[in-house]
Amino acid sequence: MFQEERMTLILEHLNKHKRINVEDICKLFSVSRDTARRDLVNLEKQGSILRTHGGAILPPEQKVITNYNDRLKYEYETKRHIGKLAATLIKNEDTIIMDTSTTVQASAEFISVNHCTVITNSINVADILTNKQGVDIHLLGGQLNHEHRFLYGGAALSMLSNYFADKVFLGALGLTAQGVTVSHPEDAEVMRKMIEQSKEVIILADHSKFGNNAVYKVAELEDVDIIITDQLPPKPLLNILNEKNINLIIVNYDGGFYETDSY
């Protein structure tokens, strides 16, 4: 079993049982205590757990996350503007990965190339793309999160290992100097693998995400190539994005945009 698969299963155990210890990990996965400790150290670095004496618990939730339908309604027009611009970055014959973000879903609605391949773990994105000619859809398998309509777990990670993409389009709940964060550990684990399998990482995030930190880290800023948003971030964060050479694209509500590598 790969380490990333084992770490996902550790998180699934924590979601069911609220805590886990080193002995549990050794018995469940037939690994040494040193391996079990390394898994916990890595999960803690990702922000997925809080280590305790001899084990781990889940970190407390920072905020209540609305269900998928409610998320679709929030900043609806802004998401559509961001999504429409993001779709223009998709070229003929691209292989792309799209995550479960509602803003990424908006970009799926505007794909207009003659042919591309889309890999996704989002039920909604796959459904939207069935209406588009020339889009080959690869829906990842795994366990279904009913509320937020995405697939996750060892099966999804294993399938992702077989794909290599030109671009990955990801949403975020938080974006700060500490990196890109989301609210679900299962989602974060799959998103990290999506980044690993892609040449170019594109974050779609409206201005409300700047300065927020959700519970689970997806990526360092160094992993990001492009951020598409609707407003400039606060100056301290903007300076850091410049230092990291991240291309920032700002949409205008008249359908235009401007982009820059520095301000």
C-alpha positions as CSV (number, residue, x, y, z in Angstrom):
1,M,0.0,0.0,0.0
2,F,1.3,3.5,-0.9
3,Q,1.8,5.9,1.9
4,E,-0.7,8.4,0.5
5,E,-3.4,5.6,0.4
6,R,-2.6,4.7,4.0
7,M,-2.8,8.3,5.1
8,T,-6.2,8.6,3.5
9,L,-7.4,5.5,5.3
10,I,-6.1,6.9,8.6
11,L,-8.2,10.1,8.0
12,E,-11.2,7.9,7.2
13,H,-10.7,6.1,10.5
14,L,-10.4,9.4,12.4
15,N,-13.7,10.6,10.8
16,K,-15.4,7.5,12.1
17,H,-13.7,7.0,15.5
18,K,-12.5,10.5,16.3
19,R,-9.0,9.3,17.4
20,I,-6.3,6.9,16.4
21,N,-3.1,5.7,18.1
22,V,0.2,4.3,16.7
23,E,-0.8,0.8,17.8
24,D,-4.0,1.1,15.8
25,I,-2.1,2.1,12.7
26,C,0.4,-0.8,13.1
27,K,-2.4,-3.3,13.4
28,L,-4.7,-1.9,10.6
29,F,-2.0,-1.6,8.0
30,S,0.7,-4.1,9.1
31,V,3.4,-1.4,9.4
32,S,6.1,-0.6,12.0
33,R,5.7,1.9,14.7
34,D,8.3,4.2,12.9
35,T,6.2,4.1,9.7
36,A,3.0,4.8,11.7
37,R,4.7,7.8,13.3
38,R,6.0,9.1,10.0
39,D,2.4,9.0,8.6
40,L,1.2,11.0,11.5
41,V,4.0,13.5,11.2
42,N,3.1,14.0,7.5
43,L,-0.6,14.3,8.2
44,E,0.2,17.0,10.8
45,K,2.4,18.9,8.4
46,Q,-0.6,19.0,6.0
47,G,-2.8,20.3,8.7
48,S,-5.0,17.2,8.6
49,I,-4.6,16.1,12.2
50,L,-3.5,17.2,15.6
51,R,-1.0,14.8,17.1
52,T,-1.4,13.7,20.7
53,H,0.7,11.5,23.0
54,G,0.9,8.2,21.1
55,G,-1.7,9.1,18.4
56,A,-3.8,11.8,16.8
57,I,-7.2,13.5,16.7
58,L,-8.9,15.6,14.0
59,P,-8.5,19.4,14.4
60,P,-11.6,21.3,15.4
61,E,-13.7,22.7,12.5
62,Q,-13.1,26.4,12.0
63,K,-16.4,27.2,10.4
64,V,-19.6,25.7,9.2
65,I,-19.5,24.8,5.5
66,T,-22.7,25.1,3.6
67,N,-23.9,22.2,1.4
68,Y,-23.2,22.1,-2.3
69,N,-26.4,23.8,-3.5
70,D,-25.8,26.7,-1.0
71,R,-22.2,27.0,-2.2
72,L,-23.4,27.3,-5.8
73,K,-25.6,30.3,-4.9
74,Y,-22.8,32.2,-3.0
75,E,-21.1,34.8,-5.2
76,Y,-22.9,33.2,-8.2
77,E,-22.1,35.8,-10.8
78,T,-18.5,36.3,-9.6
79,K,-17.9,32.5,-10.0
80,R,-19.4,32.6,-13.5
81,H,-17.0,35.4,-14.5
82,I,-14.0,33.7,-13.1
83,G,-15.1,30.3,-14.6
84,K,-15.6,31.8,-18.0
85,L,-12.2,33.3,-18.1
86,A,-10.6,30.1,-16.8
87,A,-12.2,28.1,-19.6
88,T,-10.3,30.3,-22.2
89,L,-7.0,28.8,-20.8
90,I,-8.1,25.3,-22.1
91,K,-6.7,24.6,-25.5
92,N,-7.5,21.9,-28.1
93,E,-6.2,18.5,-27.2
94,D,-5.4,19.5,-23.6
95,T,-5.7,17.0,-20.8
96,I,-7.0,18.8,-17.7
97,I,-8.0,17.9,-14.2
98,M,-11.0,19.7,-12.5
99,D,-11.8,19.5,-8.8
100,T,-15.0,19.8,-6.9
101,S,-15.1,23.5,-6.5
102,T,-18.3,25.4,-7.5
103,T,-16.1,27.9,-9.3
104,V,-14.4,25.2,-11.2
105,Q,-17.9,23.8,-12.0
106,A,-18.7,27.2,-13.6
107,S,-15.6,27.0,-15.8
108,A,-16.8,23.5,-17.0
109,E,-20.0,25.2,-18.4
110,F,-17.8,27.4,-20.7
111,I,-15.5,24.9,-22.2
112,S,-15.6,25.4,-26.0
113,V,-12.6,23.6,-27.5
114,N,-13.1,21.1,-30.3
115,H,-11.5,18.3,-28.2
116,C,-10.1,17.9,-24.7
117,T,-9.9,15.3,-22.0
118,V,-11.2,16.1,-18.5
119,I,-10.4,14.1,-15.4
120,T,-12.6,14.9,-12.3
121,N,-13.9,13.6,-9.0
122,S,-16.9,15.9,-9.2
123,I,-20.3,14.4,-10.0
124,N,-21.6,17.8,-11.0
125,V,-18.7,18.6,-13.3
126,A,-19.0,15.3,-15.1
127,D,-22.7,15.8,-15.5
128,I,-22.2,19.3,-17.1
129,L,-19.6,17.9,-19.5
130,T,-21.8,15.2,-20.8
131,N,-23.6,17.9,-22.8
132,K,-20.5,19.0,-24.5
133,Q,-19.2,17.6,-27.8
134,G,-15.6,16.7,-28.0
135,V,-14.9,16.3,-24.2
136,D,-13.7,12.9,-23.1
137,I,-14.7,12.5,-19.5
138,H,-12.8,10.4,-17.0
139,L,-14.7,10.3,-13.6
140,L,-12.6,9.1,-10.7
141,G,-13.9,6.3,-8.6
142,G,-13.9,6.0,-4.8
143,Q,-16.2,6.8,-1.9
144,L,-18.9,9.4,-2.4
145,N,-19.3,12.5,-0.2
146,H,-23.0,12.8,-0.5
147,E,-23.3,16.4,0.8
148,H,-20.6,17.9,-1.4
149,R,-20.9,15.4,-4.3
150,F,-17.3,14.4,-4.8
151,L,-15.4,11.1,-4.8
152,Y,-12.4,10.4,-2.7
153,G,-10.3,7.8,-1.0
154,G,-7.7,5.2,-2.0
155,A,-9.4,4.3,-5.3
156,A,-9.5,8.0,-6.4
157,L,-5.8,8.4,-5.6
158,S,-4.9,5.2,-7.3
159,M,-6.7,6.2,-10.5
160,L,-5.1,9.7,-10.5
161,S,-1.7,8.0,-10.5
162,N,-2.4,6.8,-14.0
163,Y,-3.0,10.2,-15.4
164,F,-0.8,13.1,-16.4
165,A,-2.4,16.5,-17.1
166,D,-1.4,19.7,-18.8
167,K,-3.4,21.8,-16.3
168,V,-5.3,21.3,-13.1
169,F,-8.1,23.7,-12.1
170,L,-8.7,23.9,-8.3
171,G,-10.9,26.0,-6.0
172,A,-10.0,27.0,-2.5
173,L,-11.7,28.0,0.8
174,G,-8.7,29.9,1.9
175,L,-5.6,31.5,0.3
176,T,-2.9,33.1,2.5
177,A,0.9,33.3,2.7
178,Q,0.7,29.8,4.3
179,G,-0.8,28.3,1.2
180,V,-4.1,27.0,-0.3
181,T,-6.6,25.4,2.1
182,V,-9.9,23.6,2.1
183,S,-12.4,22.3,4.6
184,H,-12.4,18.6,4.0
185,P,-9.4,16.3,4.6
186,E,-10.6,13.9,2.0
187,D,-10.9,16.6,-0.6
188,A,-7.5,18.0,0.3
189,E,-5.8,14.6,-0.1
190,V,-7.2,14.2,-3.6
191,M,-6.4,17.8,-4.6
192,R,-2.7,17.3,-3.6
193,K,-2.5,14.3,-5.9
194,M,-4.1,16.3,-8.7
195,I,-1.4,18.9,-8.3
196,E,1.3,16.2,-8.4
197,Q,0.0,14.8,-11.7
198,S,-0.3,18.2,-13.5
199,K,2.2,20.5,-15.3
200,E,0.4,23.7,-14.5
201,V,-1.7,24.6,-11.3
202,I,-4.5,27.1,-11.7
203,I,-6.5,28.3,-8.7
204,L,-9.9,29.8,-9.1
205,A,-10.8,31.9,-6.1
206,D,-13.0,35.0,-5.5
207,H,-11.7,37.8,-3.3
208,S,-13.4,36.5,-0.2
209,K,-10.9,33.6,0.0
210,F,-7.9,35.9,0.5
211,G,-6.6,36.0,4.1
212,N,-8.7,33.0,5.2
213,N,-7.2,29.8,6.4
214,A,-9.3,26.7,6.3
215,V,-8.3,23.5,8.3
216,Y,-6.6,21.4,5.6
217,K,-3.7,22.5,3.5
218,V,-3.7,21.6,-0.2
219,A,-0.6,23.4,-1.5
220,E,2.1,25.8,-0.8
221,L,2.1,29.0,-2.8
222,E,5.2,27.7,-4.6
223,D,3.0,25.0,-6.1
224,V,0.7,27.5,-7.8
225,D,1.2,29.0,-11.3
226,I,-1.9,31.1,-11.9
227,I,-4.6,32.5,-9.7
228,I,-7.8,33.8,-11.3
229,T,-9.9,36.1,-9.1
230,D,-12.2,39.1,-9.2
231,Q,-10.2,41.6,-7.1
232,L,-6.6,42.3,-6.1
233,P,-5.6,40.6,-2.8
234,P,-4.5,42.8,0.1
235,K,-1.1,44.3,-0.4
236,P,0.9,42.0,1.9
237,L,-0.5,38.9,0.2
238,L,0.0,40.5,-3.2
239,N,3.6,41.2,-2.5
240,I,4.1,37.5,-1.5
241,L,2.4,36.4,-4.8
242,N,4.8,38.6,-6.7
243,E,7.8,37.1,-4.9
244,K,6.6,33.6,-5.8
245,N,6.2,34.6,-9.5
246,I,2.5,33.7,-9.5
247,N,0.5,35.0,-12.4
248,L,-2.5,36.9,-11.1
249,I,-5.5,37.3,-13.5
250,I,-8.3,39.7,-12.5
251,V,-11.6,39.4,-14.2
252,N,-13.7,42.5,-15.0
253,Y,-17.5,42.3,-15.0
254,D,-17.6,43.7,-18.6
255,G,-16.1,40.4,-19.7
256,G,-12.5,41.6,-19.9
257,F,-9.6,41.0,-17.7
258,Y,-6.1,42.1,-16.9
259,E,-3.1,40.0,-15.7
260,T,0.3,40.7,-14.3
261,D,3.3,39.0,-12.8
262,S,3.9,42.0,-10.6
263,Y,2.3,45.2,-9.3
